[in-house]
């Protein structure tokens, strides 16, 4: 995002002189002002404050991954749980006859979330808002993740999919 101070002042409701002082480190904004600046930049306050500055590289080893599942569907989150993170990558294995979206699965995604899923192995039926789509190995699907959806495995072998969910992006 390429904004001038004046443009950011208009979007955030924070004066251009105040923004200039904050930018130069001459003053520290209150949380209210910082939140208005974040909103003007279309960020969450945690993203603006960069609460995850402890490092620029995060490695998540298999034993450290968050995961769960039940009834033939197992999932694990491959991305670290950092504040202000805008996307999450997860790997799902679905046994024959099983489906995602059951007990033990992650909750529904937040409003405005988008998901892209790639079938890495096997076949899956993707059901979104009542419409069924047959997917084969190598197929990818992108959809509004806040709609009711799930994947079913109609095959005779385990199916594996990789899912990337971007949080709360505005639809355009």
Secondary structure, DSSP 8 states (H G I E B T S, - for coil): ----HHHHHHHHS--HHHHHHHHHTSS---HHHHHHHHHHTT--HHHHHTTTTT-S-----GGG-EEEEETTEEEEE-S---TT--EEEEEEEE-TT-BSSSTTS-----TT-EEEEEEEES-EEEEETTEEEEE-TT-EEEEETTS-EEEE--SSS-EEEEEEEETT----
